[in-house]
Amino acid sequence: MSDLPVSPLAPGAFPDLPAIAGVRVATRACGVKYKGRTDVLLAAFAPETQAAGVFTKSLTASAPVDWCRKCLTGGVANGLIVNSGNANAFTGRLGEEAVEQVVEAVADRLACRPSRVFAASTGVIGEALNFRAITDELAAMAGDLAAGGWHAAAQAIMTTDTFPKGAAAEAAVNGRTVKIAGIAKGSGMIAPDMATMLAYVFTDAAIPAAVLQDLLADACDRSFNAITVDSDTSTSDTLMLFATGAAGNEQGFSGPDDPALADFRAKLEAVTLDLAQQVVRDGEGASKFIEITVTGAATDAAAKTIALSIANSPLVKTAIAGEDANWGRVVMAVGKAGERADRDRLNITMGGVTIAKNGLAVDGYDEAPVAAHMRGQEIDIAVDVGVGNGRATVWTCDLTHGYISINADYRS
């Protein structure tokens, strides 16, 4: 964990996550960058565990992201290795060699093919990864593998995070109860286009990789792809879902929309949304959690573009940090989004109070209740752009001087 004070928006405690049959984890302080704290996570999976993943769209993706993309075509995972402190990004052939060395060493310990070991790195960009710091500790880590241990796992993958992030749910699939547990890290460089964000979700459900992939992509679009802290997309963004099949539910699904998967689909989205919102609540320097809903857009995609334009506006975010209900900045952000909006039908609401209606400030508007809302930690903004039925909700945080301080000192 970083030396920063815990975010004022953090949950009261790390949740009680269930052990997932077919998943064992271990953590270690390997000294990749940090001293005196765990920085490597190793996970081992049951044979034929199915894997799905969504990764950064950055054109400067890290070596581990490239490796995972290649391995995902097989759809099967036996292991996962994650380090914090060094992103192993923009490291050229040295980065590729580091990934190969690490996954081959893990594969030796887990008696599997390297292509069934997934990897991730998060931290400083452009520094060669000392892979031996990891491989030298793998024997000990393999001996420590055990079920559960999610709190330690979430801590091991943190960088500037101020608290570990976890979420869980249960779902019914063909009459069987299946468990879902997830962990995540991230607090800055967050605008997943899919952030330095990593997230891993584990389930004992039996679901084939192709269906799992569609389920994860859909859940991602409504969770991790609907958050932003600073509009910056990381080189390392990784979201993966592993299904061990230990629950023994019947398979033969027609696809992600199969009615038998309806509850699982809903619970998976709930877990990913919980984790995504925790990332926002740990936004670097954040003091306010902001929900922005846009309605009346031409399409849902257009609504999301407008909502993210508002969420990513430094002027909107600093106004909220200063507890100023400056709705003119919201109007500005709507206008620059590049999507259709009817200026003369625009409605804006903050904290449930309508401020502007049909393109004009509400006559006799009383700012007092809105000002009171802005002093709180949970901020709600709703905008109707008056051209259609498109709707979207995104989540962000305010922009404070703390963000500058954290990032100015990041490499030191």
C-alpha positions as CSV (number, residue, x, y, z in Angstrom):
1,M,0.0,0.0,0.0
2,S,1.2,3.5,-0.7
3,D,2.2,6.0,2.0
4,L,-0.7,8.2,1.0
5,P,-3.6,8.7,3.4
6,V,-6.6,6.5,2.7
7,S,-9.1,8.1,0.3
8,P,-12.0,9.7,2.2
9,L,-14.3,7.9,-0.3
10,A,-13.0,4.4,0.5
11,P,-15.3,1.7,1.7
12,G,-15.3,1.0,5.5
13,A,-13.5,-2.3,5.1
14,F,-12.4,-4.9,2.6
15,P,-15.3,-7.2,1.8
16,D,-15.5,-10.8,2.9
17,L,-14.8,-12.6,-0.4
18,P,-15.4,-16.3,-0.8
19,A,-12.8,-18.8,-1.7
20,I,-13.3,-20.0,-5.3
21,A,-12.9,-23.7,-5.9
22,G,-10.1,-24.3,-8.3
23,V,-8.2,-21.1,-7.5
24,R,-5.2,-20.8,-5.2
25,V,-3.2,-17.6,-4.6
26,A,0.0,-16.5,-3.0
27,T,1.8,-13.1,-2.6
28,R,5.4,-12.1,-1.9
29,A,7.5,-9.1,-1.3
30,C,10.0,-9.5,-4.1
31,G,11.4,-6.0,-4.2
32,V,10.6,-5.3,-7.8
33,K,10.4,-1.6,-6.8
34,Y,8.9,-1.3,-3.4
35,K,10.6,-2.1,-0.1
36,G,8.8,-3.6,2.8
37,R,5.6,-4.5,1.1
38,T,4.2,-7.3,-1.1
39,D,4.5,-6.7,-4.8
40,V,3.8,-9.9,-6.6
41,L,0.7,-12.1,-6.9
42,L,0.7,-15.7,-8.2
43,A,-2.5,-17.6,-8.9
44,A,-2.9,-21.2,-9.9
45,F,-6.0,-22.6,-11.5
46,A,-7.6,-26.0,-11.9
47,P,-7.0,-27.7,-15.2
48,E,-9.1,-26.4,-18.2
49,T,-10.0,-23.2,-16.4
50,Q,-11.6,-21.0,-19.0
51,A,-10.3,-17.5,-19.6
52,A,-11.6,-14.2,-21.0
53,G,-9.9,-10.8,-21.2
54,V,-10.3,-7.2,-22.2
55,F,-7.2,-5.1,-22.6
56,T,-6.1,-1.6,-23.2
57,K,-6.5,0.0,-26.7
58,S,-3.3,1.9,-26.2
59,L,-1.0,1.7,-29.2
60,T,1.9,1.6,-26.7
61,A,0.6,-1.4,-24.8
62,S,2.9,-3.2,-22.4
63,A,4.7,-6.4,-23.1
64,P,2.5,-8.4,-20.7
65,V,-0.6,-7.1,-22.5
66,D,0.8,-8.3,-25.8
67,W,1.5,-11.7,-24.2
68,C,-2.0,-12.1,-22.8
69,R,-3.6,-11.2,-26.0
70,K,-1.7,-13.9,-27.8
71,C,-2.4,-16.5,-25.1
72,L,-6.1,-15.7,-24.9
73,T,-6.7,-17.3,-28.2
74,G,-6.3,-20.7,-26.4
75,G,-9.1,-19.8,-24.0
76,V,-7.5,-21.8,-21.1
77,A,-5.6,-20.6,-18.1
78,N,-3.5,-22.5,-15.5
79,G,-1.7,-19.6,-13.9
80,L,-1.5,-15.8,-13.4
81,I,1.5,-13.7,-12.4
82,V,1.2,-10.0,-11.6
83,N,3.8,-7.6,-10.3
84,S,3.4,-4.0,-9.1
85,G,6.0,-1.2,-9.2
86,N,7.1,-1.6,-12.8
87,A,4.8,-1.6,-15.8
88,N,7.2,-3.4,-18.1
89,A,5.9,-1.0,-20.8
90,F,8.0,0.8,-23.5
91,T,10.8,-1.6,-22.8
92,G,11.2,-3.2,-26.2
93,R,12.8,-6.6,-26.6
94,L,13.9,-6.5,-23.0
95,G,10.3,-6.3,-21.9
96,E,9.3,-9.3,-24.1
97,E,12.2,-11.3,-22.7
98,A,11.2,-10.5,-19.1
99,V,7.7,-11.7,-19.7
100,E,8.9,-14.9,-21.3
101,Q,11.3,-15.6,-18.5
102,V,8.6,-15.0,-15.9
103,V,5.9,-17.1,-17.5
104,E,8.2,-19.9,-18.3
105,A,9.3,-20.1,-14.7
106,V,5.7,-20.0,-13.5
107,A,4.8,-22.7,-16.0
108,D,7.6,-24.9,-14.6
109,R,6.2,-24.6,-11.1
110,L,2.6,-25.2,-12.2
111,A,3.5,-28.0,-14.7
112,C,1.7,-26.4,-17.6
113,R,2.5,-24.8,-20.9
114,P,3.7,-21.2,-20.8
115,S,0.9,-20.2,-23.1
116,R,-1.5,-21.0,-20.2
117,V,0.1,-18.5,-17.9
118,F,-1.2,-15.0,-18.0
119,A,0.9,-12.0,-16.9
120,A,0.5,-8.4,-15.9
121,S,2.7,-5.6,-14.7
122,T,1.8,-2.2,-13.3
123,G,3.8,0.8,-12.2
124,V,6.5,3.0,-13.8
125,I,6.7,3.0,-17.6
126,G,10.0,2.8,-19.4
127,E,12.1,1.0,-16.9
128,A,13.5,-2.6,-17.6
129,L,11.8,-5.2,-15.3
130,N,14.2,-7.1,-13.1
131,F,12.5,-10.4,-13.7
132,R,14.9,-12.3,-11.5
133,A,13.4,-10.6,-8.5
134,I,10.3,-12.5,-9.3
135,T,11.6,-15.8,-10.6
136,D,13.9,-16.2,-7.7
137,E,10.9,-16.2,-5.3
138,L,8.6,-18.5,-7.3
139,A,9.5,-21.7,-5.6
140,A,8.6,-20.2,-2.2
141,M,5.4,-18.6,-3.6
142,A,4.3,-21.9,-5.2
143,G,4.7,-23.5,-1.8
144,D,2.4,-20.8,-0.3
145,L,-0.5,-21.3,-2.8
146,A,-3.8,-21.6,-0.9
147,A,-7.5,-20.9,-1.4
148,G,-8.8,-17.5,-0.4
149,G,-6.3,-14.8,0.5
150,W,-8.1,-12.1,-1.6
151,H,-7.2,-9.2,0.7
152,A,-3.5,-9.9,0.4
153,A,-3.9,-10.5,-3.3
154,A,-5.5,-7.1,-3.8
155,Q,-2.8,-5.4,-1.7
156,A,0.0,-7.0,-3.7
157,I,-1.1,-5.4,-7.0
158,M,-1.5,-1.9,-5.7
159,T,0.7,1.1,-6.8
160,T,-0.7,4.6,-5.7
161,D,-3.9,3.0,-4.5
162,T,-4.8,3.9,-0.9
163,F,-6.9,0.9,-0.3
164,P,-7.3,-2.7,-1.7
165,K,-10.4,-3.3,-3.8
166,G,-12.6,-6.4,-3.8
167,A,-16.2,-7.4,-4.6
168,A,-18.2,-10.7,-4.7
169,A,-21.6,-12.1,-5.6
170,E,-23.4,-15.4,-6.0
171,A,-25.5,-16.4,-9.0
172,A,-27.8,-19.2,-10.0
173,V,-26.8,-21.1,-13.2
174,N,-29.0,-24.1,-14.2
175,G,-30.0,-24.7,-10.6
176,R,-26.5,-24.5,-9.2
177,T,-25.2,-21.7,-7.0
178,V,-21.9,-20.3,-8.4
179,K,-19.6,-17.9,-6.7
180,I,-17.9,-14.8,-8.1
181,A,-15.0,-12.9,-6.5
182,G,-13.0,-10.1,-7.9
183,I,-10.1,-7.8,-7.1
184,A,-8.8,-4.6,-8.8
185,K,-6.2,-1.9,-8.6
186,G,-6.2,1.6,-10.0
187,S,-6.3,5.2,-8.9
188,G,-4.6,7.3,-11.6
189,M,-4.1,7.1,-15.4
190,I,-7.8,6.0,-15.4
191,A,-9.8,6.3,-18.6
192,P,-10.2,2.6,-19.5
193,D,-10.6,2.2,-23.2
194,M,-11.5,-0.9,-22.3
195,A,-6.5,2.4,-16.5
196,T,-3.0,1.8,-14.8
197,M,-5.9,-0.4,-14.0
198,L,-5.8,-4.2,-13.4
199,A,-8.9,-6.2,-12.5
200,Y,-9.3,-10.0,-12.0
201,V,-12.5,-11.8,-11.5
202,F,-12.8,-15.5,-10.6
203,T,-15.7,-17.9,-10.6
204,D,-16.4,-21.6,-10.1
205,A,-19.0,-21.5,-12.9
206,A,-18.6,-23.8,-15.8
207,I,-18.9,-21.5,-18.9
208,P,-16.9,-22.0,-22.1
209,A,-14.3,-19.3,-23.0
210,A,-16.2,-18.0,-26.1
211,V,-19.3,-17.3,-24.0
212,L,-17.3,-16.0,-21.1
213,Q,-15.6,-13.5,-23.4
214,D,-18.9,-12.0,-24.6
215,L,-20.1,-11.8,-21.0
216,L,-17.0,-10.0,-19.8
217,A,-16.9,-7.6,-22.7
218,D,-20.5,-6.6,-22.1
219,A,-20.0,-6.1,-18.4
220,C,-16.8,-4.1,-19.0
221,D,-18.6,-1.7,-21.3
222,R,-21.1,-0.8,-18.5
223,S,-18.5,-0.7,-15.7
224,F,-14.8,-0.2,-16.3
225,N,-15.5,1.5,-19.6
226,A,-17.8,3.9,-17.9
227,I,-15.4,5.3,-15.4
228,T,-12.7,8.0,-15.7
229,V,-10.4,9.7,-13.2
230,D,-8.1,11.8,-15.5
231,S,-9.0,10.9,-19.1
232,D,-5.6,9.0,-19.5
233,T,-5.6,5.4,-20.8
234,S,-2.8,3.2,-19.4
235,T,-0.4,1.0,-21.4
236,S,-1.3,-1.8,-19.0
237,D,-5.1,-1.9,-18.7
238,T,-6.2,-5.5,-18.1
239,L,-9.5,-7.1,-17.1
240,M,-9.6,-10.9,-16.9
241,L,-12.2,-13.4,-15.9
242,F,-11.3,-17.0,-15.0
243,A,-14.0,-19.8,-14.7
244,T,-12.8,-23.0,-13.1
245,G,-15.9,-25.1,-13.7
246,A,-15.8,-26.5,-10.2
247,A,-19.5,-25.7,-9.5
248,G,-20.5,-28.4,-12.0
249,N,-23.4,-26.6,-13.5
250,E,-24.7,-27.8,-16.9
251,Q,-23.3,-26.1,-20.0
252,G,-24.5,-26.1,-23.6
253,F,-25.3,-22.4,-23.5
254,S,-26.5,-20.8,-26.8
255,G,-24.5,-17.7,-26.1
256,P,-24.2,-14.8,-23.6
257,D,-27.9,-14.0,-23.8
258,D,-28.9,-17.6,-22.9
259,P,-31.7,-17.3,-20.2
260,A,-29.7,-19.8,-18.1
261,L,-27.0,-17.2,-17.8
262,A,-29.2,-14.2,-16.9
263,D,-28.5,-14.2,-13.2
264,F,-24.8,-14.8,-13.8
265,R,-24.6,-12.0,-16.3
266,A,-26.3,-9.6,-13.9
267,K,-24.1,-10.6,-10.9
268,L,-20.9,-10.4,-13.0
269,E,-21.8,-6.8,-14.0
270,A,-22.6,-6.0,-10.4
271,V,-19.1,-7.2,-9.4
272,T,-17.3,-5.3,-12.2
273,L,-19.3,-2.2,-11.5
274,D,-18.5,-2.3,-7.8
275,L,-14.8,-2.7,-8.5
276,A,-14.9,0.1,-11.1
277,Q,-16.5,2.5,-8.8
278,Q,-14.0,1.6,-6.1
279,V,-11.3,2.6,-8.6
280,V,-13.0,6.0,-9.0
281,R,-13.4,6.4,-5.2
282,D,-9.6,5.9,-5.0
283,G,-8.9,8.5,-7.7
284,E,-5.7,10.3,-6.9
285,G,-6.5,13.2,-4.7
286,A,-10.2,12.6,-5.0
287,S,-12.6,14.1,-2.4
288,K,-15.9,13.6,-4.2
289,F,-17.5,10.7,-6.1
290,I,-19.5,11.9,-9.1
291,E,-22.3,10.1,-11.0
292,I,-23.2,11.6,-14.4
293,T,-26.3,10.5,-16.3
294,V,-27.1,11.7,-19.8
295,T,-30.5,11.1,-21.3
296,G,-32.2,12.3,-24.5
297,A,-29.3,11.6,-26.8
298,A,-29.4,10.2,-30.3
299,T,-28.1,6.8,-29.2
300,D,-26.8,5.2,-26.0
301,A,-23.3,5.5,-27.5
302,A,-23.8,9.2,-28.0
303,A,-25.1,9.6,-24.5
304,K,-21.9,7.9,-23.2
305,T,-19.7,10.2,-25.3
306,I,-21.5,13.3,-23.8
307,A,-21.3,11.9,-20.3
308,L,-17.6,11.2,-20.6
309,S,-17.1,14.7,-22.0
310,I,-18.6,16.1,-18.8
311,A,-16.7,13.7,-16.6
312,N,-13.3,14.4,-18.2
313,S,-13.6,18.2,-18.2
314,P,-11.0,19.7,-15.9
315,L,-13.3,22.7,-15.5
316,V,-16.2,20.6,-14.4
317,K,-14.1,18.5,-12.1
318,T,-12.4,21.5,-10.4
319,A,-15.7,23.3,-10.0
320,I,-17.0,20.3,-8.1
321,A,-13.8,20.2,-6.1
322,G,-14.4,23.8,-5.2
323,E,-18.1,22.9,-4.4
324,D,-19.3,25.4,-7.0
325,A,-22.5,24.5,-8.8
326,N,-21.2,26.0,-12.1
327,W,-23.7,24.5,-14.5
328,G,-22.3,26.6,-17.3
329,R,-19.3,24.3,-17.4
330,V,-21.6,21.4,-17.9
331,V,-23.2,23.2,-20.9
332,M,-19.7,23.7,-22.3
333,A,-18.8,20.0,-21.9
334,V,-22.0,19.0,-23.6
335,G,-21.3,21.3,-26.5
336,K,-17.8,20.1,-27.1
337,A,-18.7,16.4,-27.1
338,G,-19.3,16.2,-30.8
339,E,-22.7,14.5,-30.5
340,R,-26.1,16.0,-31.3
341,A,-27.7,18.1,-28.6
342,D,-30.5,20.6,-28.8
343,R,-29.3,23.7,-27.0
344,D,-32.9,25.0,-26.6
345,R,-34.1,21.8,-25.0
346,L,-31.2,21.2,-22.7
347,N,-32.1,20.3,-19.1
348,I,-29.5,20.1,-16.2
349,T,-30.1,18.8,-12.7
350,M,-27.7,18.6,-9.8
351,G,-28.5,16.8,-6.6
352,G,-32.1,16.3,-7.8
353,V,-32.7,20.0,-8.3
354,T,-33.4,21.3,-11.8
355,I,-31.1,24.2,-12.6
356,A,-31.7,24.7,-16.3
357,K,-34.7,23.7,-18.3
358,N,-35.3,24.0,-22.1
359,G,-32.0,25.8,-22.6
360,L,-32.5,28.4,-19.9
361,A,-31.8,28.9,-16.2
362,V,-34.8,28.0,-14.1
363,D,-36.7,31.2,-13.1
364,G,-36.3,31.8,-9.4
365,Y,-33.8,29.0,-9.0
366,D,-32.6,28.6,-5.4
367,E,-29.0,27.6,-5.3
368,A,-29.0,26.8,-1.6
369,P,-30.0,23.1,-1.8
370,V,-27.6,22.5,-4.7
371,A,-24.8,24.2,-2.8
372,A,-25.5,21.9,0.2
373,H,-25.4,18.9,-2.2
374,M,-22.0,20.1,-3.6
375,R,-20.6,20.1,-0.1
376,G,-21.2,16.4,0.2
377,Q,-19.0,13.5,-1.0
378,E,-21.5,12.0,-3.4
379,I,-22.4,14.3,-6.4
380,D,-25.2,13.6,-8.9
381,I,-25.5,15.4,-12.2
382,A,-28.2,14.6,-14.8
383,V,-28.4,16.1,-18.3
384,D,-31.1,15.7,-20.9
385,V,-29.9,16.8,-24.4
386,G,-33.4,16.6,-26.0
387,V,-32.8,14.8,-29.3
388,G,-33.7,11.1,-28.7
389,N,-33.9,8.2,-26.4
390,G,-30.2,7.4,-25.8
391,R,-29.1,7.0,-22.2
392,A,-25.8,6.4,-20.3
393,T,-24.3,6.7,-16.8
394,V,-20.6,7.2,-16.1
395,W,-18.7,7.8,-12.9
396,T,-15.8,10.0,-12.1
397,C,-14.2,12.1,-9.2
398,D,-13.2,15.6,-8.7
399,L,-9.8,17.1,-9.6
400,T,-7.8,18.5,-6.6
401,H,-4.3,19.7,-6.0
402,G,-3.7,16.2,-4.5
403,Y,-3.7,14.8,-8.0
404,I,-0.9,17.1,-9.0
405,S,1.2,16.4,-5.9
406,I,0.9,12.6,-6.3
407,N,1.8,12.5,-10.0
408,A,4.6,15.1,-9.7
409,D,6.3,12.8,-7.2
410,Y,5.3,9.4,-8.8
411,R,8.7,8.1,-10.0
412,S,10.7,9.2,-6.9
